[in-house]
């Protein structure tokens, strides 16, 4: 699922210069890692909702943790899907 999620990130955010292999599953998605911002988070959240039918509520206190890396995002999606 992590590689699938990496491809979703690339496609949803139009990251043309990045490949799946370039994204470290445990690297931060924001700031030092991929350098995503809050707009990217919204777009990614919508793409995740469309593809996996999982809603990530921006008001949740653990939303920063959920979006911290590809690994944490994949784990959240898996747990939300049951």
MIDOSE-1310 file (N, C-alpha, C; in nm, 2 decimals, decimal comma, always signed):
residues 82
xxxx	+0,08/-0,12/+0,00/+0,00/+0,00/+0,00/+0,09/+0,13/+0,00; +0,21/+0,12/+0,06/+0,29/+0,24/+0,07/+0,33/+0,29/-0,07; +0,37/+0,20/-0,16/+0,40/+0,25/-0,30/+0,28/+0,30/-0,37; +0,17/+0,24/-0,35/+0,04/+0,30/-0,41/+0,01/+0,44/-0,35
xxxx	+0,04/+0,46/-0,23/+0,01/+0,58/-0,16/+0,11/+0,69/-0,21; +0,24/+0,65/-0,23/+0,34/+0,74/-0,29/+0,30/+0,78/-0,43; +0,25/+0,69/-0,51/+0,21/+0,73/-0,64/+0,09/+0,82/-0,64; +0,00/+0,80/-0,54/-0,12/+0,89/-0,52/-0,07/+1,03/-0,49
xxxx	+0,03/+1,04/-0,40/+0,09/+1,17/-0,36/+0,15/+1,24/-0,48; +0,22/+1,17/-0,56/+0,29/+1,22/-0,68/+0,18/+1,27/-0,78; +0,08/+1,19/-0,80/-0,03/+1,23/-0,90/-0,12/+1,34/-0,85; -0,16/+1,33/-0,72/-0,25/+1,43/-0,67/-0,19/+1,57/-0,66
xxxx	-0,05/+1,57/-0,63/+0,01/+1,70/-0,61/+0,10/+1,74/-0,73; +0,09/+1,67/-0,84/+0,16/+1,70/-0,96/+0,31/+1,71/-0,94; +0,37/+1,62/-0,86/+0,51/+1,62/-0,83/+0,59/+1,55/-0,95; +0,61/+1,62/-1,06/+0,66/+1,56/-1,18/+0,80/+1,51/-1,17
xxxx	+0,88/+1,58/-1,08/+1,03/+1,55/-1,07/+1,06/+1,44/-0,97; +0,95/+1,38/-0,91/+0,97/+1,28/-0,81/+0,91/+1,15/-0,85; +0,99/+1,04/-0,82/+0,93/+0,91/-0,85/+0,90/+0,84/-0,72; +0,83/+0,73/-0,72/+0,80/+0,65/-0,60/+0,92/+0,61/-0,53
xxxx	+1,03/+0,58/-0,60/+1,16/+0,54/-0,53/+1,22/+0,65/-0,46; +1,19/+0,78/-0,50/+1,25/+0,90/-0,43/+1,19/+0,93/-0,30; +1,07/+0,87/-0,27/+1,00/+0,90/-0,14/+1,03/+0,79/-0,04; +1,09/+0,84/+0,07/+1,12/+0,75/+0,18/+1,00/+0,73/+0,26
xxxx	+0,95/+0,61/+0,29/+0,83/+0,59/+0,36/+0,83/+0,65/+0,50; +0,94/+0,66/+0,56/+0,95/+0,71/+0,70/+0,99/+0,86/+0,71; +1,02/+0,92/+0,59/+1,06/+1,06/+0,59/+0,94/+1,15/+0,61; +0,96/+1,26/+0,67/+0,85/+1,36/+0,69/+0,79/+1,40/+0,56
xxxx	+0,66/+1,42/+0,55/+0,59/+1,46/+0,43/+0,60/+1,62/+0,42; +0,60/+1,68/+0,54/+0,60/+1,83/+0,55/+0,74/+1,88/+0,59; +0,77/+2,00/+0,57/+0,89/+2,07/+0,60/+1,01/+2,01/+0,54; +1,10/+1,94/+0,62/+1,22/+1,89/+0,57/+1,21/+1,78/+0,48
xxxx	+1,11/+1,70/+0,49/+1,09/+1,58/+0,40/+1,06/+1,62/+0,26; +0,94/+1,59/+0,21/+0,89/+1,63/+0,08/+0,86/+1,78/+0,07; +0,85/+1,85/+0,18/+0,83/+1,99/+0,18/+0,68/+2,03/+0,14; +0,59/+1,94/+0,17/+0,45/+1,97/+0,15/+0,40/+2,08/+0,24
xxxx	+0,29/+2,15/+0,20/+0,23/+2,25/+0,29/+0,08/+2,22/+0,31; +0,02/+2,31/+0,38/-0,12/+2,29/+0,42/-0,22/+2,27/+0,30; -0,19/+2,34/+0,19/-0,27/+2,32/+0,07/-0,25/+2,18/+0,01; -0,13/+2,14/+0,01/-0,10/+2,00/-0,03/-0,17/+1,90/+0,06
xxxx	-0,18/+1,93/+0,19/-0,25/+1,83/+0,28/-0,40/+1,82/+0,24; -0,46/+1,94/+0,21/-0,60/+1,94/+0,17/-0,62/+1,86/+0,04; -0,53/+1,88/-0,06/-0,55/+1,81/-0,18/-0,52/+1,66/-0,16; -0,43/+1,63/-0,08/-0,40/+1,49/-0,05/-0,51/+1,42/+0,02
xxxx	-0,57/+1,49/+0,12/-0,68/+1,44/+0,19/-0,80/+1,41/+0,10; -0,82/+1,50/+0,00/-0,93/+1,47/-0,10/-0,90/+1,35/-0,18; -0,78/+1,34/-0,23/-0,74/+1,22/-0,31/-0,75/+1,09/-0,23; -0,72/+1,10/-0,10/-0,73/+0,98/-0,02/-0,88/+0,94/+0,00
xxxx	-0,96/+1,04/+0,02/-1,10/+1,02/+0,03/-1,16/+0,95/-0,09; -1,12/+1,00/-0,21/-1,17/+0,95/-0,34/-1,13/+0,81/-0,36; -1,00/+0,78/-0,34/-0,94/+0,65/-0,37/-0,97/+0,54/-0,26; -0,96/+0,58/-0,14/-0,98/+0,48/-0,03/-1,11/+0,49/+0,05
xxxx	-1,18/+0,59/+0,02/-1,31/+0,62/+0,09/-1,29/+0,63/+0,24; -1,18/+0,70/+0,28/-1,14/+0,73/+0,41/-1,13/+0,88/+0,43; -1,20/+0,94/+0,53/-1,20/+1,08/+0,55/-1,10/+1,11/+0,67; -1,01/+1,20/+0,64/-0,92/+1,24/+0,75/-0,97/+1,38/+0,79
xxxx	-1,02/+1,39/+0,91/-1,07/+1,51/+0,96/-0,96/+1,61/+1,00; -0,96/+1,72/+0,94/-0,85/+1,82/+0,97/-0,86/+1,88/+1,11; -0,97/+1,86/+1,18/-0,99/+1,91/+1,31/-0,94/+1,81/+1,42; -0,91/+1,68/+1,37/-0,86/+1,58/+1,47/-0,73/+1,63/+1,53
xxxx	-0,71/+1,60/+1,65/-0,58/+1,65/+1,71/-0,46/+1,57/+1,67; -0,49/+1,45/+1,62/-0,37/+1,37/+1,57/-0,35/+1,37/+1,42; -0,41/+1,47/+1,35/-0,40/+1,49/+1,21/-0,25/+1,51/+1,17; -0,17/+1,58/+1,25/-0,03/+1,60/+1,22/+0,04/+1,47/+1,22
xxxx	+0,01/+1,39/+1,32/+0,07/+1,26/+1,33/+0,03/+1,17/+1,21; -0,09/+1,17/+1,17/-0,14/+1,09/+1,06/-0,06/+1,12/+0,93; -0,04/+1,25/+0,91/+0,03/+1,30/+0,79/+0,18/+1,31/+0,81; +0,23/+1,25/+0,91/+0,38/+1,27/+0,94/+0,46/+1,20/+0,84
xxxx	+0,42/+1,09/+0,78/+0,50/+1,01/+0,69/+0,41/+0,92/+0,60; +0,46/+0,86/+0,50/+0,38/+0,77/+0,42/+0,34/+0,65/+0,50; +0,43/+0,60/+0,59/+0,40/+0,49/+0,67/+0,29/+0,52/+0,77; +0,29/+0,63/+0,84/+0,18/+0,66/+0,93/+0,05/+0,68/+0,85
xxxx	+0,06/+0,74/+0,74/-0,06/+0,76/+0,65/-0,12/+0,63/+0,61; -0,04/+0,54/+0,56/-0,08/+0,40/+0,52/-0,14/+0,33/+0,64; -0,08/+0,34/+0,76/-0,13/+0,27/+0,87/-0,27/+0,32/+0,91; -0,29/+0,46/+0,90/-0,42/+0,52/+0,94/-0,53/+0,47/+0,84
xxxx	-0,49/+0,47/+0,71/-0,59/+0,43/+0,61/-0,63/+0,28/+0,63; -0,53/+0,19/+0,66/-0,56/+0,05/+0,68/-0,65/+0,04/+0,80; -0,62/+0,11/+0,91/-0,70/+0,10/+1,03/-0,85/+0,15/+1,01; -0,85/+0,26/+0,94/-0,99/+0,32/+0,91/-1,07/+0,24/+0,82
xx	-1,01/+0,16/+0,73/-1,09/+0,07/+0,65/-1,13/-0,06/+0,72; -1,07/-0,08/+0,83/-1,10/-0,20/+0,91/-1,03/-0,32/+0,86
